[in-house]
Structures are given as structure tokens and as C-alpha cells.
Amino acid sequence: MIPILDLKRQIAPIRAEIDAAIKKVIDNANFVFGQEIREFEEELVKYSGAKYAVGVSNGTDAIKLSLVALGIKPGDGVLCPAFTYYASAGAIASMGAVPVFVDIEPDSYTISLEGMEKALKKKNKLKIKAIVPVHLYGQCADIDGILKIAKKHKLKVVEDTAQAFGADYKGKKAGTFGDCGALSLFPGKNLGAFGDAGAILTNSQTIAEHLKIFRNQGNKEKYYHLVIGYNNRLDTLQAAILKVKLKYLDGWNKRRQENAEYFNQQLKGLPLNTPFVPEYTTHIYHQYILRLNGASLKLIEHLRAKGIDSRVYYPVPLHLQKCFKALGYKKGDFPESERACKETLAIPVYPDLTREEKDHIVSSIKGYFNA
Ligand SMILES: Cc1ncc(COP(=O)(O)O)c(C=O)c1O
């Protein structure tokens, strides 16, 4: 079986380096706030160009902590695309704010600017205070457009960069444009830990300081609690592993891009769309998404029979999820999000795919359409 992601192949060539980093953490026995946290944060700053980086427990908490540190309060409205992973909106709801869903652009699958203006014009009891745009699948949303709307309506911006860390928008790294950029470092992400992990990028010293207080039980000095905070720290062990892996991120992303380009060329002429990449962004292909006319589910079965794993990310848009029922949305509210759920399929694109595997994926997809 060609899996959707094979982490064993990614880890094998750097295993000795990672083992040494883990051993050092065990030898020092400084498992919470060990020196590797600061070192990893410094590397994140160097890599991303953001002024500050704050390691946290996972990507969901990265979004939640960002909103809290930016002063978003329970009951405030936060714009968020209806087509993304649950956590983009779950993080908003978990701190008591209210996700205000917005449709997506059909080609890039990222938040629609027109949709945001529409949501902001709606007569609503909610005070909309922030936007969580999502750089879905590995490419950036229209950041300039988003920042313009944010400025006009005085909204905070938390870029959900869970899937796009390493992608560039007009030559600068995703996650460094908004008030905060939230990273997920979940094992399956392009830069992944050996368990849950996350980080927040920001250019504001004040916000970075607030984030550090909120991630650590609301204290700056032990046992003196300034605000109601959380236990949302990044583990020293994960920071040590991530520090090793960060050096390889650009190389891995480049191989993902080469795999994607190979698929783009080889799948030309078939009744499907390969990913559309707007000129303002690079794409690091956290997922390589095919757009099919109602054929997703049948193609999944065909590929499975050929020994290839493929996935629908995401089968149900957020406005139709049971957990958000109380928000009062209905089918038909966000047609592009609903259509994307039915028409998209992710195929393996991870860096370690061999030429034989890529050719098998291509010939299996061609076989499906030629049958
Ligand atoms: C778009 C998006 N946002 C947020 C998250 C949440 O990250 P985590 O799983 O690290 O909490 C993820 C990853 O799962 C994601 O893909």
C-alpha cells in the first residue's frame, strides 16, 4: 500500500541526529522549559523572519492562545472559512468566541474576500473582532486582501498556518503577516513533532509576552498568577526533535513541489483539476488536491484496489457540522464550501515517494478515467 504519508521513511535518514537530541534531553532531565524550547524558538525566528516565536502545546491551542492574547473575548465574532479542518473554528469556539463562517474561493479553497465583506455587512448582534484565515493545503490565502479588510473594520488577524509553514506570500513566510501566525507541528504536518506540538509567530513584543504568560498558567513568575492562563506549553523533547527537523523542512517541501509538478504534467488532459496556485503564493503541498466532478468516492475505491491511499479533506463543511448546529447555519449557505467537500480528493505527495510509486499513482488514475 502507498500510504497518504510515510513518516518512517522521513525519519530513517535523520534518526541518529534525532536520537542524539532526545538523549540530551533525557540526560539533562529538564522536560519542561528546557533550553531546547528557547533554541527552537530562536530557530523559528531565523527561519520565518518573524520577530518572535512562542512554542505551545499544539496548533489548536496556538489559535486559541493567539485570540486570547489579542484581547478577543467570549461572545465576540471571529470570521473563519467554512471549509477547513475543524480546529480552525473549534479553537475560536473553545475560548467562548463565536465562529462566523465565510465561503471560500473555488480555485484556491481559501477564505473569500467578498464573503468576508458580506458577513461584516450582515445585521448581526455579534461584534466581529477578528479573522482566522486558513492557508489551506499548503498555500497562502489572499493576505493583502485580508489585511485590507482587517484594517478597514479594525479586526485582529490570526493566520492559521497549520498546513502552510514554509510557504511564501510575495517572498515572505506565511504566518508573519497577521497579528499572530499559528503553527501546528502535529506529526503529519510538513514540519512535525513526535506527538502534539505547535508555535505562534508574531512581530509584537507585547503580544509575545502575553502569549508566554497565557501558555504557562497565567504566570510570569512561578506561583504569582496575573491572568487566568492555561497549561499550553511545548514539551522540551518535542522542541529538541523539531529543532533537528526544521533544518530539513525546505528540502522536504521542495521534493513535495517536485512531486506535485510531476503529477500536474502527467495528469494533464484528464477530466479533473490539479491544484491552482495564485501568483502571490508558493505552495508547499501539505496536501495535493485533485478536483473531480462527483468522482471522488469512486476514485478512492479504485485507488484503494490498486494499493494507493487517498483521502477526502474534508467531507463535511463546518457550518453543517453537528457541533456548530446552534449557530443556525443551513445547507446552501456556503455553496463553494459544500461543493469542495464533494469534489476534492488528496493523493499521496510526501517527499519520499519514489518514481515508481508516482508512476503507479498516475497510471492508476488514468486507468480509472480510461475504463
Ligand atoms: C487547518 C488546521 N488548523 C488547525 C489545526 C490544528 O492543529 P493541531 O492538530 O496541532 O491542534 C490543524 C491540524 O490538525 C489544521 O490542519
The ligand as an SDF file (V2000), in Angstrom:
LIG
                    3D

 16 16  0  0  0  0  0  0  0  0999 V2000
   -6.0320   23.9860    9.1770 C   0  0  0  0  0  0  0  0  0  0  0  0
   -5.7030   23.4540   10.5430 C   0  0  0  0  0  0  0  0  0  0  0  0
   -5.9110   24.2420   11.6050 N   0  0  0  0  0  0  0  0  0  0  0  0
   -5.6170   23.8310   12.8470 C   0  0  0  0  0  0  0  0  0  0  0  0
   -5.1020   22.5750   13.0900 C   0  0  0  0  0  0  0  0  0  0  0  0
   -4.8830   22.1420   14.4910 C   0  0  0  0  0  0  0  0  0  0  0  0
   -3.6100   21.7260   14.8040 O   0  0  0  0  0  0  0  0  0  0  0  0
   -3.3320   20.6520   15.9260 P   0  0  0  0  0  0  0  0  0  0  0  0
   -3.7830   19.3180   15.4390 O   0  0  0  0  0  0  0  0  0  0  0  0
   -1.8500   20.7180   16.1110 O   0  0  0  0  0  0  0  0  0  0  0  0
   -4.0630   21.0670   17.1600 O   0  0  0  0  0  0  0  0  0  0  0  0
   -4.8420   21.7320   12.0000 C   0  0  0  0  0  0  0  0  0  0  0  0
   -4.1980   20.4260   12.1590 C   0  0  0  0  0  0  0  0  0  0  0  0
   -4.6510   19.4370   12.5370 O   0  0  0  0  0  0  0  0  0  0  0  0
   -5.1740   22.1640   10.6900 C   0  0  0  0  0  0  0  0  0  0  0  0
   -4.9730   21.3910    9.6370 O   0  0  0  0  0  0  0  0  0  0  0  0
  1  2  1  0
  2  3  1  0
  2 15  2  0
  3  4  2  0
  4  5  1  0
  5  6  1  0
  5 12  2  0
  6  7  1  0
  7  8  1  0
  8  9  2  0
  8 10  1  0
  8 11  1  0
 12 13  1  0
 12 15  1  0
 13 14  2  0
 15 16  1  0
M  END
$$$$
